[in-house]
Amino acid sequence: MVKNSDGLLRLLWPATLARSTTPGVIVGWRNSDLDLFVVTVLEDVELRSVEIALRTRALFRGCPFPIEQMMDLCGRKSMSVLGTFNHGDTLGSFDLGQIQVVRASDQALPQVFCPLDLALSAQVVLYTPPDPTQFQYISLDPINLTLGHRTPTSNNTRAGDEVEAEDQHEKRRVAALVQKLKFHTVMRHKPTLKELALPIIIRQINCSFELATLLQKNTPFVGPRRKREISVSERVVESAQSLYTVAVWSIWTIFMNSVYPALSYAFKLAIVLHRTIAEGLLQCLEFRLPLRRMNFPDSTGTSSNLLSLKDISAACQQVHLRLQQFSYYPIQYTLLRRRYGTWSSIAGTNSDYIRFYNSLWLVANDVILGIAVGSFINENADATAHFVVDVLNQYTINGLRDTIRWLMSYPGGLKLNTELAAFLGDLFLWVIEYWSASSRLLVLPYLPKIVYLIGFSSFAGASMPIAIFSDFLSLMTVHIYAFYVASARIFNWQLSILVSLFQLFRGKKRNVLRNRIDNCDYDLDQLLLGTILFTLLFFLLPTVIVFYLTFATARMAIITFKAILDTCLACLNRFPLFALMLKVKDSQRLPGGVHFELLESKQTPSAVQSPLPIVEVDTEDEDQEGELPAEGTMEGPQTATAYIRLSSTPLSIRQIFEQYFQLGGRIRKHYLSPKVVFRLLTGRFVPPLGRGEMYGMQYSVLPRERADMSEVWKGLFEKQKEQSTNAFDPDGNVFGDGLRGLANIRGNARRW
């Protein structure tokens, strides 16, 4: 219990009781002498009877789970009677052990009886109890819609991607500086006991709905109850209900004991078989092939990492992602089923619930869109094949050939070196002719079948044809990639030689060992040879630049188009559709923090109109001697009460789409940073953004390590303890328990 000695009486009051005016007894937790948490108000009961019922646990009768679990979560061993509500005819001396709260029928906010001469201030915090059975709760920290940022494998970073390596090095450097800065930061004060108690209060708010429901259900069992014999009509109704209950219960028992176990066992075996096949396919996709990543001369990485199928093909990566999701579904569903084995307020599976159903929804939408796309492609396979052939010939063969021939002449009136332009043009045209003949022989005759295969794969989801088309685009533009690499290397070599020769004119040279510019004395023949070479290379540079810019532009256009396709895949695989639906339907399922609002004298919650006025009674008036104040008023001057509304702040749209903003930041840093622009201008290789970076967001809802078969078997076939809830009712009510409740009608009627 937190000690409170600041002279402030804090009362946390449920906003659902704002309209209640019936006299009752306040039940809740006493966090300290002056910090009281109200769970509910039990109406039409006596205070002494409620105290006895709490000690004997009569108010926890029919509790589906151990009440100790709830008390441990709330940080208290038991509940207690805090005082009375709307007992206006019994207002007397102030007692912290039994507070008195009054609210008139025409008023809105409750008024705590606290005389002015006690030197105490009153503060009422209004909160709305979230319904945990509907996955509502409040939290100090925003809900995490992912399992953490991860990539499918740690080896998926390209060896030649110096940009990503520099980015990681910069992050490590900043982290080291932050650690050093902590040693020079003024020490902050330690959190007080009240600050440490805030998480406990939040848990109490989350548990208040279930406890209030349980207490209100057992209110009729508090205090003396008169016994009477049931009437003849009630006996007839009881007999009919009992006969119906026995018949339904018998049918339900036969089904649950005979049919349901067999169906459940067969379904679990099918899941295990599917998991076994999926594991075999995943191992094939993750198998390291005897292929190494390309290592460029200007890169600082190594080429020791081997490639796998999912690193090469976007289609294999998509299949790998889907198999990972299907393999995680049994474990995820088992985790969600554990929620019905304990209090809903205790189970922390709200984010798993959102991730699970968002994944199912996205897969269903992907399949629906895929069926529509696949049907259209299969019905128009020939026309689609002819369209693809025309596009490929126009942009990758004929268009590129015409562009190179235009560069061999006088492009835009620019005078180039005729011999060098003719040499480079003939070289690239020869490669294009060879590539065109190869594609006509190996690809174009089978293109209608390829289109039909893409359309057939659409029935597995619209993401599959997009991934296959991305691989097909990469395959059909290999020659453009080769042109870009060759022209970039020629331009970079020539530019490096020109820079070195320019240092020769200044009488300097670059010291490679010390990475600096040193002075150097050159001979006359060296200066003469350097002058001749510098002149030749400088006048040949415009020709090389023109060819390099052409192929670099084509390469950047292909990378942009592939980035658009990868973005479409990210939307189909990781769009927060379910979270957006919850934000519109029930934002309390997406807590993003806690908000405190100080209510003004006329500002009240939705169910509140105006604060309760303070009524001062003139004790010197002879007419009022011996008369009690009217119900809902307080005698004597009262302490001013501050009203605060505690509400949950839902996740913002920015927080829901946070991963998309991070992906956009990665793309911007990779392609639009000054380092990348400098590399592009100097002819150094600019690698595309790694597939691990693009698919990292889609893998963020999956665990880092797959569950093995033993975990899946244990999760599916472990014996479930008999609880009062099961999977057939989302609210946690078992149909069988309802029938057993009907069977107890006779006993309940006789007790009354």
C-alpha positions in Angstrom: 0.0 0.0 0.0 1.4 3.4 -1.0 1.6 5.9 1.7 -0.1 9.2 0.9 0.5 12.2 3.1 0.0 15.1 0.7 -3.5 15.9 2.0 -5.3 15.0 -1.3 -8.1 12.5 -1.3 -8.1 10.7 -4.7 -11.2 8.8 -5.7 -11.2 6.8 -9.0 -14.9 6.6 -10.0 -16.4 4.6 -12.9 -18.0 6.8 -15.5 -20.6 4.1 -16.0 -22.1 5.0 -12.7 -22.6 8.7 -13.7 -26.4 8.3 -14.0 -26.9 6.1 -10.9 -28.8 7.7 -8.0 -29.9 4.6 -6.1 -28.4 4.3 -2.6 -25.8 1.6 -2.4 -22.5 0.4 -1.0 -19.2 1.3 -2.7 -16.8 -1.6 -3.2 -13.2 -1.4 -4.5 -9.6 -1.3 -3.5 -7.9 0.9 -0.9 -4.5 1.7 -2.5 -3.6 4.0 0.4 -5.4 5.9 3.2 -6.3 8.6 0.7 -6.2 6.7 -2.6 -9.4 4.8 -3.3 -10.4 2.9 -6.4 -14.1 2.3 -6.9 -15.0 -0.9 -8.8 -18.8 -0.7 -8.5 -21.7 0.3 -6.3 -23.9 -2.5 -4.9 -27.5 -1.2 -4.7 -30.2 -2.2 -2.2 -27.8 -3.9 0.2 -26.6 -3.1 3.7 -23.1 -2.1 4.4 -22.6 -4.7 7.1 -23.9 -7.5 4.8 -21.5 -6.5 2.1 -18.5 -6.6 4.5 -19.5 -10.1 5.6 -20.0 -11.2 2.0 -16.5 -10.0 1.0 -14.9 -11.8 4.0 -16.8 -15.0 3.3 -16.4 -14.6 -0.5 -20.1 -14.9 -1.1 -19.8 -12.1 -3.7 -17.3 -14.2 -5.7 -19.7 -17.2 -6.0 -19.7 -18.8 -9.4 -16.3 -17.3 -10.2 -15.1 -19.1 -13.3 -11.4 -18.8 -12.4 -9.5 -18.4 -9.1 -10.1 -14.9 -7.8 -6.5 -14.8 -6.5 -5.2 -14.4 -10.0 -7.2 -11.2 -10.4 -6.1 -9.9 -7.1 -2.4 -10.6 -7.8 -2.7 -8.7 -11.1 -4.3 -5.8 -9.3 -1.6 -5.7 -6.6 -4.1 -6.2 -3.7 -5.0 -9.2 -1.6 -8.7 -8.5 -1.2 -11.4 -6.0 -1.9 -13.0 -3.9 0.8 -16.0 -1.7 1.4 -15.0 1.9 0.8 -18.2 3.7 1.9 -21.8 4.5 1.0 -23.3 6.1 -2.0 -26.4 8.5 -1.9 -27.1 7.8 1.7 -28.0 11.5 2.2 -29.9 10.9 5.4 -26.9 9.4 7.2 -24.3 12.1 6.5 -22.4 12.6 9.7 -18.8 13.0 10.6 -16.1 12.4 8.0 -14.4 9.0 8.2 -11.6 7.9 5.8 -12.6 4.3 6.5 -16.1 4.8 5.2 -16.4 7.7 2.8 -19.7 9.1 1.7 -20.5 10.0 -1.9 -23.7 11.8 -3.0 -25.1 12.5 -6.4 -28.5 14.1 -6.9 -30.8 13.0 -9.8 -30.5 16.3 -11.6 -26.7 16.5 -11.2 -23.9 14.9 -13.1 -20.8 14.4 -11.1 -20.5 12.7 -7.7 -19.7 14.8 -4.7 -17.4 13.4 -2.0 -18.4 14.4 1.6 -15.3 16.2 2.9 -15.8 19.1 5.3 -13.7 22.2 4.8 -12.2 22.1 8.3 -10.3 18.8 7.6 -7.7 20.5 5.4 -8.1 17.9 2.8 -8.5 18.4 -1.0 -10.7 16.0 -3.0 -10.0 14.8 -6.5 -12.3 12.5 -8.5 -10.8 10.7 -11.5 -13.5 9.4 -13.9 -12.6 6.4 -15.9 -14.6 4.1 -18.3 -14.0 0.4 -17.5 -12.9 -1.3 -20.7 -14.6 -4.6 -21.6 -11.9 -7.2 -21.7 -14.2 -9.8 -23.3 -14.3 -7.5 -26.3 -10.4 -7.1 -26.3 -10.7 -3.6 -24.9 -8.0 -2.4 -22.5 -6.0 0.7 -21.7 -2.2 0.9 -21.6 0.5 3.3 -20.9 2.5 2.1 -23.9 1.1 1.9 -27.5 0.1 -1.5 -28.6 2.7 -3.3 -30.7 1.2 -4.5 -34.0 4.4 -6.4 -34.9 6.7 -8.9 -33.3 9.7 -6.6 -33.8 11.6 -5.6 -36.9 13.3 -8.5 -38.5 14.5 -9.8 -41.8 14.1 -13.4 -43.1 17.8 -14.1 -42.7 20.8 -12.1 -41.5 22.8 -13.0 -44.6 20.4 -11.4 -47.0 22.3 -8.1 -47.2 24.2 -7.8 -50.4 28.0 -8.0 -50.1 28.4 -5.1 -52.6 25.9 -2.8 -50.8 28.3 -0.4 -49.3 25.5 2.1 -48.7 23.8 -0.2 -46.2 27.1 -1.0 -44.6 27.8 2.7 -44.1 24.3 3.2 -42.7 24.8 0.4 -40.2 28.3 1.8 -39.2 26.7 5.2 -38.7 24.0 3.8 -36.4 26.6 2.0 -34.3 28.6 5.2 -34.0 25.6 7.2 -32.9 24.7 4.5 -30.4 28.2 4.6 -28.9 28.0 8.4 -28.6 24.6 8.1 -26.8 26.2 5.7 -24.3 29.0 8.1 -23.6 26.5 11.0 -23.3 24.8 9.1 -20.5 27.9 9.5 -18.3 27.6 13.3 -18.6 23.9 13.6 -18.0 22.4 15.0 -14.8 21.0 12.1 -12.8 17.2 12.1 -12.8 15.3 11.7 -9.6 14.1 8.2 -8.8 10.4 7.6 -9.5 8.2 8.1 -6.5 5.9 5.4 -5.1 2.9 7.1 -6.6 4.6 7.0 -10.1 5.4 3.4 -9.6 1.7 2.8 -8.6 0.4 4.1 -11.9 0.8 0.8 -13.8 -1.1 -1.0 -10.9 -3.9 1.5 -11.3 -4.0 0.9 -15.0 -4.3 -2.9 -14.3 -7.1 -2.2 -11.8 -9.0 -0.3 -14.4 -8.6 -3.1 -16.9 -9.9 -5.7 -14.4 -12.7 -3.5 -13.0 -15.3 -4.6 -15.7 -15.1 -8.3 -15.0 -15.0 -7.8 -11.2 -18.0 -5.4 -11.3 -20.0 -7.9 -13.4 -19.2 -10.7 -11.0 -20.1 -8.6 -8.0 -23.4 -7.4 -9.5 -24.3 -10.9 -10.4 -23.9 -12.1 -6.8 -25.6 -9.0 -5.2 -28.9 -11.0 -4.7 -27.0 -13.4 -2.5 -26.0 -10.6 -0.1 -28.0 -10.3 3.2 -31.0 -12.3 4.4 -33.3 -13.9 1.8 -36.8 -15.0 2.5 -37.8 -18.5 1.5 -41.0 -19.4 -0.1 -42.5 -22.3 -1.9 -42.8 -22.0 -5.7 -46.3 -21.8 -7.2 -48.0 -24.4 -9.4 -47.4 -22.4 -12.5 -43.7 -22.0 -11.7 -43.6 -25.8 -11.2 -45.1 -26.4 -14.6 -42.6 -24.0 -16.3 -39.7 -25.6 -14.3 -40.8 -29.1 -15.5 -41.0 -28.1 -19.1 -37.6 -26.3 -19.0 -36.1 -29.3 -17.2 -37.4 -31.7 -19.9 -36.1 -29.5 -22.7 -32.8 -29.1 -20.9 -32.4 -32.9 -20.5 -33.1 -33.5 -24.2 -30.8 -30.9 -25.5 -28.1 -31.8 -23.0 -28.3 -35.5 -24.1 -27.9 -34.7 -27.8 -25.0 -32.3 -27.0 -23.3 -34.9 -24.8 -23.5 -37.5 -27.6 -22.1 -35.1 -30.1 -19.3 -33.9 -27.9 -18.3 -37.4 -26.7 -18.6 -39.2 -30.1 -18.4 -37.0 -33.1 -16.5 -33.9 -32.0 -13.4 -35.8 -30.8 -13.0 -37.7 -34.0 -13.4 -34.5 -36.1 -11.0 -32.6 -33.9 -8.4 -35.4 -34.1 -8.6 -35.6 -37.9 -8.3 -31.9 -38.2 -5.3 -31.8 -36.0 -3.6 -34.6 -38.0 -4.3 -32.6 -41.2 -2.6 -29.6 -39.6 0.4 -31.7 -38.6 0.7 -33.2 -42.1 0.5 -29.7 -43.7 3.2 -28.4 -41.2 5.4 -31.3 -42.2 5.1 -30.6 -45.9 5.6 -26.9 -45.3 8.8 -27.6 -43.4 10.2 -29.6 -46.2 9.5 -26.8 -48.7 10.9 -24.2 -46.4 14.1 -26.2 -46.1 14.4 -26.4 -49.9 13.8 -22.6 -50.2 16.4 -21.9 -47.5 19.0 -24.3 -48.8 22.3 -22.5 -49.7 23.2 -23.0 -53.4 26.8 -23.1 -54.6 26.3 -19.5 -55.9 28.1 -16.5 -54.3 27.0 -12.9 -54.4 28.6 -10.6 -56.9 31.5 -8.7 -55.4 32.4 -5.4 -57.1 35.9 -3.9 -57.1 34.8 -0.8 -55.4 32.8 -2.5 -52.6 34.0 -3.1 -49.1 32.1 -6.3 -48.5 33.0 -9.9 -48.9 31.5 -12.5 -51.1 31.4 -15.3 -48.6 27.7 -15.5 -48.3 25.9 -18.1 -50.4 22.6 -17.6 -52.1 19.4 -19.5 -51.6 16.3 -19.7 -53.8 14.4 -17.1 -51.7 17.3 -14.7 -52.1 17.3 -15.0 -55.9 13.6 -15.1 -56.8 10.7 -12.9 -55.6 8.3 -15.7 -56.3 10.3 -18.1 -54.0 10.4 -15.3 -51.4 6.6 -15.0 -51.6 6.1 -18.8 -51.2 8.5 -18.7 -48.3 6.5 -16.0 -46.6 3.2 -17.8 -47.1 4.6 -21.0 -45.8 6.0 -19.2 -42.8 2.6 -17.7 -42.1 0.7 -21.0 -42.4 3.3 -22.7 -40.2 2.7 -20.0 -37.5 -1.1 -20.2 -37.6 -1.4 -23.3 -35.3 0.9 -21.8 -32.7 -0.9 -18.5 -32.9 -4.3 -20.0 -32.6 -3.2 -22.1 -29.6 -1.9 -18.9 -28.0 -5.2 -17.2 -28.5 -7.2 -20.2 -27.2 -5.3 -19.9 -23.9 -7.2 -16.6 -23.4 -10.3 -18.6 -22.6 -8.5 -20.6 -19.9 -8.2 -17.6 -17.6 -9.6 -14.1 -16.9 -9.9 -12.0 -20.0 -8.2 -9.2 -18.1 -5.1 -11.3 -17.5 -4.6 -12.6 -21.0 -2.2 -10.4 -22.9 -3.0 -11.7 -26.4 -4.7 -8.6 -27.8 -1.9 -7.8 -30.2 -1.7 -11.5 -31.2 -5.4 -11.4 -31.9 -5.0 -8.4 -34.2 -2.1 -9.9 -36.0 -3.8 -13.3 -36.4 -7.0 -12.0 -37.9 -5.3 -9.3 -39.9 -3.2 -12.0 -41.5 -6.2 -14.2 -42.2 -8.1 -11.2 -43.7 -5.2 -10.3 -45.9 -4.7 -13.8 -47.1 -8.5 -14.1 -47.9 -8.4 -10.8 -49.8 -5.3 -11.8 -51.6 -6.9 -15.1 -52.7 -10.1 -13.3 -53.8 -8.2 -10.7 -55.8 -6.0 -13.5 -57.2 -9.1 -15.4 -58.4 -10.4 -12.4 -60.3 -7.0 -11.6 -61.8 -6.3 -15.2 -62.7 -9.6 -15.6 -64.4 -9.0 -12.5 -66.5 -5.5 -13.5 -67.5 -6.5 -17.1 -68.4 -9.4 -15.8 -70.5 -7.1 -13.4 -72.3 -3.9 -15.4 -72.3 -3.1 -15.0 -76.0 -3.8 -11.3 -76.1 -1.8 -10.8 -72.9 1.1 -12.7 -74.4 1.1 -10.6 -77.6 0.9 -7.4 -75.4 4.0 -8.5 -73.4 5.9 -9.4 -76.6 5.2 -6.0 -78.0 6.2 -4.2 -74.8 9.4 -6.2 -74.5 10.4 -5.6 -78.2 9.5 -1.9 -78.0 11.4 -1.0 -74.9 14.1 -3.6 -74.3 15.1 -4.5 -77.9 14.0 -2.1 -80.6 13.8 1.0 -78.4 17.2 0.3 -76.9 18.7 -0.4 -80.4 17.3 2.9 -81.8 18.7 4.8 -78.8 22.2 3.3 -79.2 22.2 4.2 -82.9 21.1 7.7 -82.1 24.0 8.0 -79.6 26.5 6.8 -82.3 25.6 9.9 -84.5 25.2 13.4 -83.0 22.7 13.0 -80.1 21.0 16.4 -79.5 23.6 18.2 -81.7 26.4 17.1 -79.3 29.7 16.3 -81.1 31.1 13.0 -79.8 34.2 11.0 -80.6 33.1 9.1 -83.7 35.5 6.2 -83.3 34.8 5.6 -79.6 31.0 6.0 -80.1 31.1 3.6 -83.0 33.1 1.0 -81.0 30.8 1.2 -77.9 27.7 1.3 -80.1 28.7 -1.8 -82.1 29.6 -3.7 -79.0 26.2 -3.0 -77.3 24.3 -3.6 -80.6 26.0 -7.0 -80.9 25.0 -7.9 -77.4 21.4 -6.8 -78.1 21.2 -8.9 -81.3 22.5 -11.9 -79.5 20.0 -11.4 -76.6 17.2 -10.8 -79.1 17.9 -14.0 -80.9 18.2 -16.0 -77.6 14.9 -14.6 -76.3 13.1 -15.4 -79.5 14.4 -18.9 -79.4 14.0 -19.7 -75.6 11.4 -17.4 -74.2 9.0 -15.9 -76.7 7.7 -19.3 -78.1 6.7 -20.3 -74.6 5.3 -17.0 -73.5 1.6 -17.9 -73.9 2.3 -20.9 -71.5 4.2 -18.6 -69.2 1.3 -16.2 -69.1 -1.2 -19.1 -68.5 1.1 -20.3 -65.6 1.1 -16.8 -64.1 -2.7 -16.7 -64.4 -3.0 -20.1 -62.8 -0.7 -19.1 -59.9 -3.1 -16.2 -59.3 -5.5 -18.6 -57.6 -3.0 -18.8 -54.8 -3.3 -15.1 -54.4 -2.8 -11.9 -56.3 0.7 -11.5 -54.8 2.0 -14.6 -56.7 1.6 -13.2 -60.3 3.1 -9.9 -59.1 6.2 -11.8 -57.7 6.5 -13.9 -60.8 6.2 -10.9 -63.1 8.9 -9.2 -61.0 11.2 -12.2 -61.6 10.3 -12.2 -65.3 11.1 -8.5 -65.6 14.5 -9.1 -64.0 15.2 -11.9 -66.4 14.2 -10.0 -69.5 16.3 -7.0 -68.6 19.6 -8.8 -67.7 21.2 -7.2 -70.8 20.3 -3.7 -69.6 21.8 -4.5 -66.2 25.0 -5.7 -67.9 25.2 -2.5 -70.1 24.8 -0.4 -66.9 27.6 -2.3 -65.1 30.0 -2.1 -68.0 29.4 1.5 -68.8 29.6 2.4 -65.1 33.0 0.7 -64.7 34.4 2.3 -67.9 33.2 5.8 -66.7 34.5 5.2 -63.2 37.9 4.1 -64.4 38.3 7.0 -66.8 37.2 9.5 -64.1 39.7 8.0 -61.6 42.5 8.3 -64.1 41.6 11.9 -64.8 41.7 12.7 -61.1 45.1 11.1 -60.7 46.5 12.9 -63.7 45.1 16.2 -62.4 47.1 15.6 -59.2 50.2 15.1 -61.4 49.8 18.7 -62.7 49.7 20.0 -59.2 52.9 18.1 -58.3 51.1 15.8 -55.9 50.1 12.2 -55.7 47.7 10.1 -53.6 49.2 8.0 -50.8 47.1 4.9 -50.8 48.7 3.5 -47.6 48.0 6.7 -45.6 44.9 7.7 -47.5 46.1 11.3 -48.1 47.6 13.6 -50.8 51.4 13.9 -50.6 53.8 16.1 -52.6 55.8 14.5 -55.4 58.5 15.6 -57.9 57.9 14.4 -61.4 60.3 14.2 -64.4 59.7 16.0 -67.6 58.9 12.9 -69.5 56.4 11.9 -66.8 54.7 15.3 -67.1 54.6 15.1 -70.9 53.1 11.6 -70.9 50.6 12.7 -68.2 49.6 15.7 -70.3 49.0 13.6 -73.4 46.9 11.0 -71.5 44.9 13.6 -69.7 44.1 15.4 -72.9 43.0 12.2 -74.6 40.9 11.0 -71.7 39.3 14.4 -71.1 38.1 14.7 -74.7 36.8 11.1 -74.7 34.9 11.6 -71.5 31.7 13.1 -73.0 31.2 10.1 -75.2 31.5 7.7 -72.2 29.2 10.0 -70.1 26.5 9.9 -72.7 26.4 6.1 -72.9 26.7 5.8 -69.1 23.8 8.2 -68.5 21.6 6.4 -70.9 22.1 2.9 -69.3 22.0 4.4 -65.8 18.6 6.0 -66.5 17.3 2.7 -67.9 18.6 0.9 -64.9 17.0 3.4 -62.5 13.7 3.1 -64.3 13.7 -0.7 -64.0 14.6 -0.4 -60.3 11.7 2.1 -59.8 9.3 -0.3 -61.5 10.4 -3.2 -59.4 10.1 -1.0 -56.2 6.5 -0.4 -57.2 5.9 -4.1 -57.5 7.5 -4.7 -54.2 5.4 -2.0 -52.6 2.3 -3.8 -54.0 3.5 -7.0 -52.5 4.0 -5.2 -49.1 0.4 -3.9 -49.3 -1.0 -7.3 -50.0 1.0 -9.0 -47.3 1.2 -6.5 -44.5 -1.5 -3.8 -44.9 -3.0 -3.0 -41.5 -6.6 -3.5 -42.7 -7.8 -5.1 -39.4 -6.3 -2.3 -37.3 -8.0 0.4 -39.5 -11.3 -1.4 -39.1 -10.8 -1.6 -35.3 -9.9 2.1 -35.2 -13.3 3.0 -36.9 -15.3 0.3 -35.0 -13.8 0.2 -31.5 -10.7 2.3 -30.9 -10.4 1.0 -27.4 -8.9 -2.2 -28.8 -5.9 -0.1 -30.1 -4.6 1.7 -27.0 -1.9 4.2 -27.7 -1.5 5.7 -24.2 -3.4 7.4 -21.5 -4.9 10.9 -21.5 -5.8 13.0 -18.5 -8.2 15.9 -18.9 -9.1 18.4 -16.3 -12.8 19.1 -16.4 -14.0 22.6 -15.9 -16.9 23.6 -13.7 -19.3 23.2 -16.6 -17.3 20.5 -18.6 -18.5 17.0 -18.0 -18.3 13.6 -19.7 -20.8 12.4 -22.1 -23.2 11.2 -19.4 -22.7 14.3 -17.2 -24.4 17.6 -17.3 -23.0 19.8 -14.5 -21.2 19.3 -11.2 -23.1 18.9 -8.0 -23.6 22.2 -6.2 -22.4 22.7 -2.7 -25.2 23.6 -0.3 -24.4 25.5 2.8 -26.9 25.2 5.6 -27.3 28.0 8.1 -27.1 26.3 11.5 -28.2 29.5 13.2 -31.6 29.4 11.6 -34.1 28.2 14.1 -36.4 26.8 11.4 -33.8 24.3 10.4 -32.8 23.1 13.8 -33.4 19.3 14.1 -34.0 18.9 10.4 -31.8 16.7 8.2 -30.6 18.1 4.9 -32.4 16.9 1.8 -31.1 13.8 0.0 -28.2 14.8 -2.3 -27.1 17.8 -0.3 -24.3 18.2 2.2 -24.4 20.1 5.4 -21.7 22.8 6.0 -19.0 24.1 3.7 -17.4 21.5 1.6 -13.9 21.2 0.2 -13.7 22.0 -3.5 -13.5 18.9 -5.7 -11.4 18.6 -8.8 -12.7 16.3 -11.6 -10.4 14.6 -14.0 -11.3 12.4 -16.9 -9.0 9.5 -17.6 -9.4 8.1 -21.2 -7.5 5.9 -23.5 -5.7 7.5 -26.5 -6.1 5.3 -29.6 -3.3 4.7 -32.0 -3.0 7.4 -34.7 -2.9 6.7 -38.4 0.8 7.5 -38.3 1.5 4.8 -35.7 -0.6 2.3 -37.6 1.4 2.9 -40.8 4.7 3.3 -39.0 6.3 0.5 -40.8 5.4 2.0 -44.2 7.0 5.2 -43.2 10.1 3.3 -42.1 10.1 1.5 -45.5 9.8 4.8 -47.3 12.7 6.1 -45.2 14.9 3.1 -46.1 14.1 3.6 -49.8 14.8 7.4 -49.5 18.1 6.8 -47.7 19.2 4.1 -50.2 18.4 6.0 -53.5 18.1 9.7 -52.6 20.9 10.2 -50.1 23.9 12.4 -51.0 26.2 9.4 -50.9 24.1 7.5 -53.4 23.9 10.5 -55.7 27.6 10.9 -55.5 28.1 7.2 -56.3 25.8 7.6 -59.3 27.6 10.7 -60.6 31.0 9.1 -60.2 30.1 5.8 -61.9 30.3 3.6 -58.8 27.8 0.8 -58.6 24.5 1.5 -56.9 22.9 -1.8 -55.9 19.2 -2.1 -55.5 17.6 -2.2 -52.1 18.0 -5.8 -50.7 15.0 -8.1 -50.7 15.6 -8.5 -47.0 14.9 -4.8 -46.5 11.8 -4.9 -48.6 10.4 -8.0 -47.0 11.5 -7.1 -43.5 8.2 -5.4 -42.9 6.3 -8.4 -44.1 8.2 -10.8 -41.8 7.8 -8.5 -38.8 4.6 -10.3 -37.7 6.4 -13.7 -37.6 8.7 -15.0 -34.9 12.4 -15.1 -35.5 12.6 -18.8 -35.2 10.0 -21.2 -36.5 8.3 -23.5 -34.0 9.4 -27.1 -34.5 7.1 -30.1 -34.9 7.2 -31.0 -31.2 5.9 -27.5 -30.2 3.1 -27.8 -32.8 2.2 -31.3 -31.6 2.2 -30.2 -28.0 0.1 -27.1 -28.7 -2.5 -29.1 -30.7 -2.8 -32.3 -28.6 -2.2 -31.1 -25.1 -5.2 -31.8 -22.8 -7.3 -28.7 -22.2 -8.5 -28.2 -18.7 -12.2 -28.0 -18.2 -13.1 -24.4 -17.8 -16.3 -22.5 -17.9 -15.5 -21.2 -21.4 -14.6 -22.7 -24.7 -14.0 -21.8 -28.3 -17.6 -21.9 -29.5 -18.7 -18.6 -27.9 -16.5 -15.5 -28.5 -17.8 -14.0 -25.2 -16.5 -17.0 -23.3 -19.8 -18.7 -22.5 -20.0 -22.4 -23.1 -23.2 -23.8 -24.6 -22.9 -26.8 -22.2 -22.5 -24.5 -19.2 -25.6 -22.7 -20.3 -27.5 -25.9 -20.3 -26.2 -26.9 -16.9 -27.3 -23.4 -15.8 -30.8 -24.2 -17.0 -30.7 -27.5 -15.2 -30.2 -25.6 -11.9 -33.4 -23.6 -12.3 -35.2 -25.8 -9.7 -32.5 -25.3 -7.1 -32.3 -21.6 -7.6 -36.1 -21.3 -7.4 -36.3 -23.2 -4.2 -33.5 -21.1 -2.6 -35.6 -18.0 -3.3 
